[in-house]
Amino acid sequence: MPIIYNFKEITQIEKGDSSDDNIKDNLWNEINLDNNILGNNICFDTVNNDIENNIEINAQCASTLNYNLNYSVKELQRILDYYEINGNKLNKGNKLNKGNKLNKGNMIELLIEFESDSNNREIKNKRKRLFDNINELKNNKYMKKFIMW
């Protein structure tokens, strides 16, 4: 169940309401009022599902932007090859024939689709770890002469 906070800035306290007890009573009244409003108008399961969907969409957008800005077509092809994904897995709606090469947008779409699947989480994490290791070796003054990547 999500926790919802409602912040209200108190700019001026009336002279008669300055005691701690009155302030606490007012806060509890506002909390109870907010709970009643939320309880009557919002189904928490729906809110929770919406939040999870938004998080997933945001993660996909972030991944798309990351791949688009930080990876070349060659690097994207290496990732697709690691996952053993080829262009034939694209949806028919993308009008990609078997003989056509993938463009960068299609590659990113395939990667996002594959990596978003929770069944592929383990292989995705392994790929990221291995590719990070290769990049670390490439950036090492001594080891870079042994890495052809």
Secondary structure, DSSP 8 states (H G I E B T S, - for coil): --------------GGG-SHHHHHHHHHHHHHHHHHHHHHH--HHHHHHHHHHHHHHHHHHHHHHHHHHH--HHHHHHHHHHTT--GGGS-GGG---TTS---HHHHHHHHHHHHHSGGGHHHHHHHHHHHHHHHHHHHSTTGGGG---
